[in-house]
C-alpha cells in the first residue's frame, strides 16, 4: 500500500479493518494510539478503501502531547454508522519495525479514556 501523507514505508505496514457498532445516524470519536511500542510508529486511517491514498482521513507521526512518548502516535477518528475504516500501523523509516501496541478506545485521544 502507499504510505500515509505524514510518512511511513511502502509495503511494511499492518492494516486493521475497524467497523464501529453504531446505530443508524450515530457518530462517535475513537482514539487509536501506539503507546509503549518498540519503534517509531506512524498511524493513519482510510475510509472504505484501504488501497486508495485519497481515502485517508487522518495521519499522525509522533503525538507527544497525547502519548507523552517520543515515537508514539495517536489519532482521533470520527466514525459514523456503516463506516469501514482501515487503520494502518507503519514505521517512520525502513529501519523502524518491531513489536507494537495498538490500542483503541471510545472518545478523543486528547480527552483520554472515558
The 8 nearest C-alpha neighbors of each residue, nearest first, counted from 0:
[[1, 10, 50, 9, 2, 49, 12, 51],
 [0, 2, 9, 52, 3, 50, 10, 8],
 [1, 3, 7, 9, 8, 6, 0, 4],
 [4, 2, 6, 5, 7, 43, 58, 1],
 [3, 5, 6, 58, 2, 55, 52, 7],
 [6, 4, 3, 58, 59, 60, 7, 41],
 [7, 5, 3, 4, 91, 2, 41, 8],
 [6, 8, 91, 2, 90, 89, 3, 92],
 [9, 7, 2, 92, 93, 11, 10, 90],
 [8, 10, 2, 1, 0, 11, 7, 12],
 [9, 11, 0, 12, 8, 1, 2, 13],
 [10, 12, 9, 8, 89, 13, 90, 93],
 [13, 11, 89, 88, 10, 87, 14, 8],
 [12, 14, 88, 87, 89, 11, 15, 86],
 [13, 15, 87, 86, 85, 12, 88, 16],
 [16, 14, 86, 85, 17, 87, 13, 84],
 [15, 17, 85, 84, 86, 18, 14, 83],
 [18, 16, 84, 83, 85, 15, 19, 86],
 [17, 19, 83, 82, 84, 20, 16, 81],
 [20, 18, 21, 17, 80, 82, 78, 81],
 [19, 21, 18, 22, 80, 81, 79, 82],
 [22, 20, 80, 19, 25, 23, 79, 26],
 [21, 23, 25, 80, 24, 20, 81, 26],
 [22, 24, 80, 25, 21, 81, 79, 26],
 [23, 25, 22, 80, 26, 79, 21, 81],
 [26, 24, 22, 23, 80, 79, 21, 27],
 [27, 25, 79, 78, 80, 24, 77, 28],
 [26, 28, 78, 77, 29, 79, 25, 106],
 [29, 27, 77, 106, 76, 107, 105, 78],
 [30, 28, 105, 106, 76, 75, 104, 107],
 [31, 29, 75, 108, 107, 104, 103, 74],
 [30, 32, 103, 74, 102, 73, 75, 29],
 [33, 31, 73, 102, 72, 101, 34, 74],
 [32, 34, 101, 100, 71, 72, 36, 35],
 [33, 35, 71, 36, 32, 66, 100, 72],
 [36, 34, 33, 100, 37, 99, 71, 68],
 [37, 35, 99, 100, 34, 38, 33, 98],
 [36, 38, 98, 99, 97, 35, 39, 96],
 [39, 37, 95, 36, 96, 40, 97, 70],
 [40, 38, 70, 91, 90, 95, 71, 41],
 [41, 39, 90, 89, 71, 91, 70, 38],
 [40, 42, 60, 89, 90, 59, 72, 88],
 [43, 41, 88, 59, 87, 58, 72, 89],
 [42, 44, 58, 87, 57, 86, 3, 59],
 [45, 43, 86, 85, 56, 57, 55, 87],
 [44, 46, 55, 54, 85, 56, 84, 49],
 [45, 47, 84, 54, 48, 83, 85, 55],
 [46, 48, 83, 84, 49, 45, 82, 85],
 [49, 47, 50, 51, 46, 54, 45, 85],
 [48, 50, 51, 85, 45, 47, 46, 54],
 [49, 51, 48, 0, 52, 1, 54, 45],
 [52, 50, 53, 54, 48, 49, 55, 45],
 [51, 53, 54, 55, 50, 1, 3, 45],
 [52, 54, 51, 55, 45, 56, 50, 48],
 [55, 53, 45, 52, 46, 51, 56, 48],
 [54, 56, 45, 53, 44, 52, 57, 46],
 [57, 55, 45, 44, 54, 46, 58, 43],
 [58, 56, 43, 44, 55, 59, 74, 76],
 [57, 59, 43, 42, 5, 3, 4, 44],
 [60, 58, 42, 41, 72, 74, 43, 5],
 [59, 61, 41, 72, 62, 5, 42, 40],
 [62, 60, 72, 70, 71, 63, 69, 59],
 [61, 63, 72, 64, 73, 65, 66, 60],
 [64, 62, 67, 66, 65, 68, 61, 69],
 [63, 65, 62, 67, 66, 109, 68, 61],
 [66, 64, 63, 62, 67, 109, 108, 73],
 [67, 65, 63, 68, 64, 62, 34, 71],
 [66, 68, 63, 65, 64, 69, 62, 71],
 [69, 67, 66, 63, 71, 70, 34, 61],
 [70, 68, 71, 63, 61, 67, 39, 62],
 [69, 71, 39, 61, 40, 68, 72, 38],
 [72, 70, 61, 33, 34, 69, 68, 40],
 [71, 73, 61, 62, 60, 33, 32, 41],
 [74, 72, 32, 62, 31, 59, 33, 108],
 [75, 73, 31, 30, 59, 76, 108, 32],
 [74, 76, 30, 107, 29, 108, 28, 31],
 [75, 77, 29, 28, 78, 74, 30, 57],
 [78, 76, 28, 27, 29, 75, 26, 79],
 [79, 77, 27, 26, 82, 76, 28, 80],
 [80, 78, 26, 82, 25, 81, 27, 77],
 [81, 79, 21, 23, 82, 22, 25, 24],
 [80, 82, 79, 83, 18, 21, 19, 23],
 [83, 81, 79, 80, 18, 84, 78, 47],
 [82, 84, 18, 47, 46, 17, 81, 85],
 [85, 83, 46, 17, 45, 16, 47, 82],
 [84, 86, 16, 45, 44, 15, 49, 17],
 [85, 87, 44, 15, 14, 43, 84, 16],
 [86, 88, 14, 43, 42, 13, 44, 89],
 [89, 87, 42, 13, 12, 41, 14, 40],
 [88, 90, 12, 41, 7, 40, 87, 42],
 [91, 89, 40, 95, 7, 92, 41, 39],
 [90, 92, 7, 39, 40, 95, 41, 6],
 [93, 91, 95, 94, 90, 8, 7, 6],
 [92, 94, 95, 8, 90, 91, 96, 7],
 [95, 93, 92, 96, 90, 91, 38, 97],
 [96, 94, 90, 92, 93, 38, 91, 39],
 [97, 95, 90, 38, 94, 98, 93, 37],
 [98, 96, 37, 38, 99, 95, 36, 90],
 [97, 99, 37, 36, 96, 100, 38, 35],
 [98, 100, 36, 37, 101, 97, 33, 35],
 [99, 101, 33, 36, 102, 35, 34, 98],
 [102, 100, 33, 32, 99, 31, 103, 34],
 [101, 103, 32, 31, 100, 33, 104, 30],
 [104, 102, 31, 30, 32, 29, 101, 105],
 [105, 103, 30, 29, 112, 106, 102, 31],
 [104, 106, 29, 28, 30, 112, 107, 103],
 [107, 105, 28, 29, 30, 104, 108, 112],
 [106, 108, 30, 75, 110, 109, 28, 29],
 [107, 109, 30, 111, 110, 75, 74, 65],
 [108, 110, 107, 111, 65, 75, 64, 106],
 [111, 109, 107, 108, 112, 106, 113, 65],
 [112, 110, 108, 109, 113, 107, 106, 30],
 [113, 111, 104, 106, 110, 105, 108, 107],
 [112, 111, 106, 105, 110, 104, 107, 108]]
